[in-house]
């Protein structure tokens, strides 16, 4: 017996196969459209080296994930520490984000730095910590003195190569981010970071998120910087 399959069924099956294939492509959603732009506020946190982790929590300690973050392989850990500022002021329950890194660093908002008594905390991309302030960090098993590593994280966007192609951007470019309809708020220094493992996401700190009322925004848009001609 020969089974006759209608054209509509065949087309439906083909569409489903294409949909699933596109869903796995960087820079495309399930319908083949460009990735949805996600903007997230990044609260103060610590990235920790294995050496410092063991000094804070004991020999051989491993981070315990409590939930994944949007970027592949990253997570919020169960572990928290106490950050001690230069005037003895404290930030308790500072969350550690995983996985461990080669060097420890702490990312704060401007108001966090003021509260701790740190003046002129530099705005840096993650990992660029030369010449930055340090502090004491206290865990349940010990205290670590960071000679450097406290920064205000520069606003940045994670992109896959396909996302970068869509936006006409390259690694280390600088773009603009408009948040909100109508007049909205435009941020002028959004650093582009491109990697095949990245998902399209802008990170800003909590001060920046409050300034643009991110929690109320219904529209966000990445814009290329206009070249100034003399």
Buried (B, 14 or more C-beta within 10 A) or exposed (E): EEEEEEEEEEEEEEEEEEEEEBEEEBBBBEEEEBBEBBBBBBBBBBBBBBEBBBBBBEEEBBBEBEEEBEBEEEBBBEBBBBBBBEEEEEBEEBBBBBBBBEBBBBBBBBEBBEBBEBEEBBEBBBEBBEEBBBBBBBBEEEEBEBEBBBBBBBBBBBBBBBBBBBBEBEEEBBBBBBBBEEEBBBBEEBBBBBBEEBBBBBBBBBBBBBEBEBEEBEEBEBBEEEEEEE
